Amino acid sequence: MTDTVLPYLTLGAILFCVGLYGALTKKNAVVVLLSIELMLNAVNLNLVAFSKFGVNPSLQGQIFSLFNMTVAAAEVAIGIAILIALYRNKGTSNVDEMNELKR
Protein backbone atom coordinates (compact mmCIF):
# COMPACT_ATOMS: atom_id res chain seq x y z
CA MET A 1 0.00 0.00 0.00
CA THR A 2 1.46 3.31 -1.01
CA ASP A 3 1.22 6.68 0.68
CA THR A 4 -1.19 7.97 -1.98
CA VAL A 5 -4.02 5.72 -0.77
CA LEU A 6 -3.78 6.77 2.88
CA PRO A 7 -5.82 10.02 2.60
CA TYR A 8 -8.65 8.17 0.84
CA LEU A 9 -8.72 5.41 3.45
CA THR A 10 -8.63 7.96 6.26
CA LEU A 11 -11.52 9.89 4.73
CA GLY A 12 -13.44 6.65 4.24
CA ALA A 13 -12.86 5.64 7.87
CA ILE A 14 -13.99 9.06 9.14
CA LEU A 15 -17.13 8.97 6.97
CA PHE A 16 -17.92 5.45 8.13
CA CYS A 17 -17.50 6.39 11.80
CA VAL A 18 -19.72 9.47 11.40
CA GLY A 19 -22.37 7.34 9.68
CA LEU A 20 -22.16 4.66 12.35
CA TYR A 21 -22.52 7.27 15.08
CA GLY A 22 -25.57 8.73 13.36
CA ALA A 23 -27.17 5.32 12.81
CA LEU A 24 -26.73 4.27 16.42
CA THR A 25 -27.60 7.49 18.25
CA LYS A 26 -30.24 9.38 16.27
CA LYS A 27 -33.97 8.95 16.85
CA ASN A 28 -35.26 10.23 13.49
CA ALA A 29 -35.68 7.42 10.95
CA VAL A 30 -34.72 9.63 8.00
CA VAL A 31 -31.44 10.57 9.69
CA VAL A 32 -30.76 6.89 10.37
CA LEU A 33 -31.27 6.09 6.67
CA LEU A 34 -28.98 8.96 5.68
CA SER A 35 -26.34 7.67 8.10
CA ILE A 36 -26.53 4.20 6.56
CA GLU A 37 -26.07 5.76 3.13
CA LEU A 38 -23.04 7.63 4.42
CA MET A 39 -21.55 4.35 5.61
CA LEU A 40 -22.19 2.72 2.22
CA ASN A 41 -20.52 5.65 0.45
CA ALA A 42 -17.50 5.31 2.73
CA VAL A 43 -17.24 1.66 1.72
CA ASN A 44 -17.48 2.67 -1.94
CA LEU A 45 -14.66 5.17 -1.45
CA ASN A 46 -12.45 2.49 0.10
CA LEU A 47 -13.27 0.00 -2.65
CA VAL A 48 -12.34 2.48 -5.37
CA ALA A 49 -9.18 3.53 -3.53
CA PHE A 50 -8.02 -0.06 -3.14
CA SER A 51 -8.81 -0.88 -6.75
CA LYS A 52 -6.89 2.16 -7.98
CA PHE A 53 -3.92 2.23 -5.61
CA GLY A 54 -3.81 -1.33 -4.23
CA VAL A 55 -1.16 -3.99 -4.68
CA ASN A 56 -2.73 -5.24 -7.93
CA PRO A 57 -4.67 -2.31 -9.48
CA SER A 58 -7.71 -3.50 -11.40
CA LEU A 59 -11.34 -2.64 -12.04
CA GLN A 60 -12.76 -5.23 -9.61
CA GLY A 61 -13.20 -2.77 -6.76
CA GLN A 62 -14.87 -0.23 -9.00
CA ILE A 63 -17.27 -2.84 -10.39
CA PHE A 64 -18.12 -4.02 -6.89
CA SER A 65 -18.67 -0.39 -5.92
CA LEU A 66 -21.23 -0.06 -8.74
CA PHE A 67 -23.09 -3.10 -7.39
CA ASN A 68 -22.96 -1.54 -3.94
CA MET A 69 -24.50 1.68 -5.31
CA THR A 70 -27.30 -0.36 -6.89
CA VAL A 71 -28.07 -2.04 -3.57
CA ALA A 72 -27.95 1.35 -1.83
CA ALA A 73 -30.45 2.83 -4.27
CA ALA A 74 -32.82 -0.09 -3.74
CA GLU A 75 -32.40 0.24 0.03
CA VAL A 76 -33.30 3.92 -0.10
CA ALA A 77 -36.39 3.32 -2.22
CA ILE A 78 -37.70 0.54 0.02
CA GLY A 79 -36.68 2.31 3.22
CA ILE A 80 -38.42 5.55 2.31
CA ALA A 81 -41.56 3.64 1.27
CA ILE A 82 -41.64 1.85 4.63
CA LEU A 83 -41.03 5.11 6.47
CA ILE A 84 -43.88 6.84 4.67
CA ALA A 85 -46.24 3.96 5.51
CA LEU A 86 -45.17 3.97 9.16
CA TYR A 87 -45.47 7.75 9.37
CA ARG A 88 -49.01 7.58 8.04
CA ASN A 89 -49.95 4.97 10.65
CA LYS A 90 -48.06 6.32 13.66
CA GLY A 91 -47.80 10.02 12.90
CA THR A 92 -44.14 10.17 13.91
CA SER A 93 -40.71 9.41 12.48
CA ASN A 94 -39.20 8.51 15.84
CA VAL A 95 -37.42 5.17 15.65
CA ASP A 96 -38.30 4.24 19.24
CA GLU A 97 -42.04 4.39 18.50
CA MET A 98 -41.85 2.26 15.34
CA ASN A 99 -41.70 -1.16 16.92
CA GLU A 100 -44.54 -2.86 15.07
CA LEU A 101 -45.63 -3.09 11.46
CA LYS A 102 -49.34 -3.50 12.17
CA ARG A 103 -51.58 -0.82 13.50
KAPE-V288852 format. One record per residue. N is the residue number from 1. RES is the residue in one small letter. PSI is psi as a letter, one per 40 degrees, with the letter a starting at -180 (none if undefined). D_FIRST is the distance of its C-alpha to the first C-alpha in Angstrom with 2 decimals. Layout:
BEGIN
N/RES/PSI/D_FIRST
N/RES/PSI/D_FIRST
END
This chain:
BEGIN
1/m/h/0.00
2/t/i/3.75
3/d/e/6.83
4/t/d/8.30
5/v/e/7.03
6/l/d/8.27
7/p/d/11.88
8/y/d/11.92
9/l/d/10.82
10/t/d/13.31
11/l/d/15.90
12/g/d/15.58
13/a/d/16.10
14/i/d/19.01
15/l/d/20.55
16/f/d/20.42
17/c/d/22.06
18/v/d/24.67
19/g/d/25.45
20/l/d/25.79
21/y/d/28.06
22/g/d/30.14
23/a/d/30.50
24/l/d/31.66
25/t/d/33.93
26/k/i/35.59
27/k/d/38.96
28/n/h/39.12
29/a/d/38.05
30/v/d/36.91
31/v/d/34.55
32/v/d/33.18
33/l/d/32.55
34/l/d/30.85
35/s/d/28.61
36/i/d/27.65
37/e/d/26.89
38/l/d/24.67
39/m/d/22.69
40/l/d/22.47
41/n/d/21.29
42/a/d/18.49
43/v/d/17.41
44/n/d/17.79
45/l/d/15.61
46/n/d/12.70
47/l/d/13.53
48/v/d/13.68
49/a/d/10.45
50/f/d/8.61
51/s/d/11.14
52/k/d/10.77
53/f/e/7.20
54/g/a/5.85
55/v/d/6.26
56/n/g/9.89
57/p/h/10.81
58/s/a/14.20
59/l/e/16.75
60/q/d/16.81
61/g/d/15.09
62/q/d/17.39
63/i/d/20.35
64/f/d/19.79
65/s/d/19.59
66/l/d/22.96
67/f/d/24.44
68/n/d/23.35
69/m/d/25.12
70/t/d/28.16
71/v/d/28.37
72/a/d/28.04
73/a/d/30.88
74/a/d/33.04
75/e/d/32.40
76/v/d/33.53
77/a/d/36.61
78/i/d/37.70
79/g/d/36.90
80/i/d/38.89
81/a/d/41.74
82/i/d/41.94
83/l/d/41.85
84/i/d/44.66
85/a/d/46.74
86/l/d/46.26
87/y/d/47.07
88/r/d/50.24
89/n/d/51.32
90/k/d/50.36
91/g/e/50.52
92/t/i/47.38
93/s/e/43.60
94/n/h/43.13
95/v/d/40.89
96/d/d/43.07
97/e/e/46.14
98/m/g/44.63
99/n/e/45.02
100/e/i/47.10
101/l/e/47.15
102/k/i/50.94
103/r/none/53.33
END
